[in-house]
Amino acid sequence: MILVDTSVWIDHLHRADAELIALLADDQIGCHPLVIEELALGSIAGRGAVIELLANLTQFPSLQHDEILHLVDSHQLWGRGLSAVDVALLGSALIAAGAKLWTRDKRLAAVWAEIGDPTH
């Protein structure tokens, strides 16, 4: 399962991404509540339908506050330009067996390449 970051969704909503469409058709894409919340704050065409479709994807687990702090400390993630949402998504992908994280955020991608599975 691939957790798709907000950056990828935003690009896809502006210009269809063939790879994302194919992965959605193969039921390989999951979502996270924080991604839905970030997108809900934007101005997107068909906002209600998009939010509903994202909510109907397989949902990745959410980490608790103490788990996020442990992740930050254990991987020394402070001072690296990551947001709280970035770290939450990173942690979510790490605890989901065999998951990958797909992002276009350079800082998040660099950290995922270090501590996750950098294949996507």
N, C-alpha and C positions, 0 to 999 in steps of 0.2 A: 504494500500500500504506500502511496506517495502523498505526503502532506504538502499541499501547494500553498506557498506564502502569498500574502496579499499583493506583493509586487507582480507576481505572475498573473494573478486574476485581473488586476487593473489593466495590464497590457492586453490580456485576452479580451477584455470587455471593449477595448478600443479597436483592436484588430484581432480577429480570430486566430488562434494558435492551433495549427493542424495537429501537432503532437499532443497537446492537451485534449483536444476533441477525441483523438483516437484512444487515449488513456481513459477518458471518461466513458467511452463506449465499451471498453474492456473492464469497467468497474475497478480500475486501479487507483483512482483518486479518492482521497479522503479530505476532510476539512476539520477545522478547529473552531470552537466558538469565538475565539479572539479574532480570527480572520473574518468571520461573519460580522462581528461588531465593527471592525475597522472599515469594511466595505459598506456597512449600513450608514456610516458617517459621511460617505462620499456622495457625490451627485452622479448616479449611474442610471442609464436608461433602463426601464423595466425593473426598477429597484425591488419592488415587492416579489416579483417572480424570481429574480436572481437570488435574493435572500432565501426564499423558500427552497429553491433548487439546491443551494449550498447546505441548507439545514437538513436536506434529505440524503446527503452523502454520508458515508460512514464517518462517524465523528472520532477524532483522535482523543485520547485521554488528556485531562487537564491536571497539571501538577498543583500540589498544595504550596502555600507560601514557603514553608520550611524546606520543601524539596527544591524549590527554585533557588533559595539561598544556598543550599548545599551544592547545587550544580554550579552556581557562580563561584563559590569558594573552591570546590574541588578541581575546577578547570581554569581557575584564575581568569574569569571572564570580565572583570571590572576594567574600566579604562580602554575598552576595545571598540567603543562606538555602537554597542548593541543597545536596543531598547528593551524594556521589560517584556514586551510582546515577543520580540526576537528570542529572548532566552526561554520564554514559556513554550514557544514553538519548537525550539531546539530540544528542550527537555522532553516534550511530548513525543517527538520523533525518535528520541533515544530510547524511551521506555516501551515503545510499540515494537514488538518483535518483527524484525526484517524491514522496518520502515525506512523510507528515504525522505529527504526534505528537498523540495524544489523551490529555489528562491533566485531572484535576480539582484538581491541586495548583496553587494560585494563583501561587506563585513560579515554578514551572517553566513554567506557561502564559504568564506575563508575559515570560519570557526567550525562549520559543519565538515569541511575537508579535513580538519585536524582531529576532531573527536567523534565524528559520525561516519556515515558511509558516503564518500564523495562521488558516487557514481552518477548522481543526477545534479 
